Amino acid sequence: MLSIQENNRPIDARAEIERGATLRIYQWRDYLAADVVDSFARRHAAYGIGVAVESFTTMAEAAERLRRPDATFDVFFPTIEALPGLAAAGLLRPLTHELLSNLSNLWPYFLEGSGPFYDVGQRYSVPYTVYSTGIGWRRDLVRDGDAPAYLKNPYDAFWNERYRGAVGIYDDYREAIAMALIRRGEDPNTGEEGAVDRAVDDLLALAEDVDVEISAEGAYEELQTGEYAVQQAWSGDILSARRFGASGADDDGLVAYTWPRGGIVGCDLTSICSNGRNPALAHAFLDHLLDVRVAFENFRWNGYQPPVGDEPPVVPSYLDDAILHPSDLTEGRFLRPLGPEADARWRVGWQRVLEARTR
């Protein structure tokens, strides 16, 4: 359980929204729909508030920015991995649940028992979006018999030499090595040296035999244009590519996606910054995002699914597997923080893969 420090306590449940305030939001690029921000301002127009939004592209960049004296942000979007360190450093304010009436809209995973493993009791965060890590492919480029959805082991699709030069994975050491581990039937959070080495060896073979492409934007761009036939993909990237990715890429339903059951799932978070000047207004904004109508409006814009409500969002039928259901969070496996020794082992292994890819 993340501890609460004496000099950084939750605000009083009777705290009133600050009048004439400007809510400062620090978000990932292309993360919040402008209409959602505008509707929040309209909802609280009686308080004379404004909203200012600043964006970041990496969590390392964001964490460094939060430590600067001028970082008086009110709302921030941390990852599960970053949350413990940010809380321990006193950069996040503990939440006052009485000011979050829409918490009850969350899926049972976040409410039952002691709550999510990464923030027991949801002391410092509420979930913003959920996603799966699966496999995207082009129906026009991949033979039916090679399609991941029809393979006994869907992850074998990445190692199919028929698609040499047209296979992509994320430039993300946790996602890439975890995928190779799951393919082997191993724990995707293991720190065991032999298991990690075997997964890395498989990725080295992928670089050698398939000439795998490693990038951050493969699901957005190259899969959409047909430069890649098979691409490791977050479900949200597959869905958001229809808006932000290569123009017209999915008009004909050529992009398909599958999430192998029990594969990787993830969750992005929303928190309140301890250095912010408007903690009550920040709570109101978190509650705004947990409103089912608002959350689905945001989903329609950014493609990343909110874990609220009883009915799943509607997407084209050929992308149904990109939508998670409440039980999927229990069946799937989160990437949990690694200990220092295990994390170093993973990073060293990933560096070997990157070096092999550039030779």
Secondary structure, DSSP 8 states (H G I E B T S, - for coil): -----TTS----TT----TT-EEEEEEETT-S-HHHHHHHHHHTGGGT-EEEEEEES-HHHHHHHHTSTT---SEE---TTTHHHHHHTT-B----GGG-GGGGGB-HHHHSTT--TTSTT-SS-EEEEEEEEEEEEETTTS-GGG-GGGSSSGGGGGG-GGGTTSEEEES-HHHHHHHHHHHTT--TT---HHHHHHHHHHHHHHHHHH--EEESSTTTTHHHHTS-SEEEEEHHHHHHHHHHSSTTTTTTS-EEEE--TT-EEEEEEEEEBTT-S-HHHHHHHHHHHTSHHHHHHHHHHH--B-SBSSS-----GGGGGGS--TTHHHHSEE-----HHHHHHHHHHHHHHHHHHH-
